Amino acid sequence: MPVLEPRQPSVPLPPQPAGVPWPGTEWPTGGLASEQAAGLDELLDRAFPPAADTVHADPVAGSQGPFGLSLAFVAIKGGRLVAERYGPTAGPDEALISWSMAKSFTQALIGVLVADGRLGVEDTAVLEAWSDPEDPRSAITVDHLLRMVPGTQFNEDYVDAETSHCIEMLFGSGNPDMSGYAAALPAIAPPNTVFNYSSGTSVLLCRILADRVGRGDAFEAWMREVLLDPIGLTARLTFDDAGVWVGSSFLHATARDFARFGLLYLRDGIWDGRRLLPEGWADYARTRQATNDEGGAYGAHWWIWPQDHDVFFASGYETQRIIVDPANDLVLVRLGKTPVEQAPAVDAWLEEIRLVLAG
């Protein structure tokens, strides 16, 4: 899959509008024109049909419409919560799984260490297992890992357990020490020559973090201090037995909290006057660097929205989404359980919502 010449975003990240408070315990609300609100309600009814129209109700998961199970939707425009909708058993306080949206949180944590001068994106030999100068993996940089171009072996398959490194790492023999499992896989191409989306790569970044801030409780305390607590995000984190956060896949948070994270990136890493991420770190995340076999464009642990390359998004299995639209000062969050064949329909629906809210 090709590595490309970087394409910089053309739309700047907007500041928080004057007079709009940053979300504390509650979000500021309101601000939609009546025609926008009506159009949005019609679109949301497709994914969250009224109870009488529900095809299937899962007593645990939520309502099933044309996009599989839709659990939660939140829209933030101009820093205000302008819409939200939930399945019949979900709600604003329900913590739902990120799946691979956690990768974008990992990118944020790397940024914190870069800002502190404790790590550089061009640092090499960042893992002890790769420290031998004769090992081709010693040339892999933090930047290569963030852009998913380290050249190491990893099969990101979610179905075929016989061939999937992802399944084996998360749920099989690699589970007790996931970063150890990923670090042991060989180099199969020079760095920066092949794009290979890989949960193993994200777990390796978490190992780099843990080697510098500590494992288990120490890691969690640091993550809360530098990222989660400052933006008011309550999350449940999953660690492997080696004490490394599984930052490829496992963060549970509410839809509103995922929106907080999107707003942090929309505001260039600044929260209520305090810079949490390095200047330009969000631009680094949203600069197109590569494409996959399906044509999906990738930055640095964030994806680029196919319909508008100035929009970027965090993506998770079963079509979890945090969509960040700088031109329209917009964050959309969608959480649910969608079969892979229905994912394009969800994204088309989200694009319709984006365009309604852009009006």
Secondary structure as UniProt FT lines:
FT   STRAND          3..7
FT   TURN            18..19
FT   HELIX           34..47
FT   HELIX           51..53
FT   STRAND          56..58
FT   TURN            59..61
FT   STRAND          62..65
FT   TURN            66..67
FT   STRAND          68..77
FT   TURN            78..79
FT   STRAND          80..86
FT   TURN            88..89
FT   TURN            92..93
FT   STRAND          96..97
FT   HELIX           99..101
FT   HELIX           102..115
FT   TURN            116..117
FT   TURN            121..122
FT   HELIX           128..130
FT   TURN            133..134
FT   HELIX           136..139
FT   HELIX           142..146
FT   TURN            147..148
FT   TURN            161..163
FT   HELIX           165..171
FT   TURN            173..174
FT   HELIX           175..177
FT   HELIX           178..183
FT   TURN            191..192
FT   HELIX           199..213
FT   HELIX           217..223
FT   HELIX           224..228
FT   HELIX           229..231
FT   STRAND          236..237
FT   TURN            241..242
FT   TURN            247..249
FT   STRAND          251..253
FT   HELIX           255..266
FT   TURN            267..269
FT   STRAND          270..271
FT   TURN            272..273
FT   STRAND          274..275
FT   TURN            279..280
FT   HELIX           281..286
FT   STRAND          288..291
FT   TURN            293..294
FT   STRAND          297..298
FT   STRAND          303..304
FT   TURN            306..307
FT   TURN            309..310
FT   STRAND          312..316
FT   TURN            317..319
FT   STRAND          320..325
FT   HELIX           326..328
FT   STRAND          330..337
FT   HELIX           340..342
FT   HELIX           343..358
//
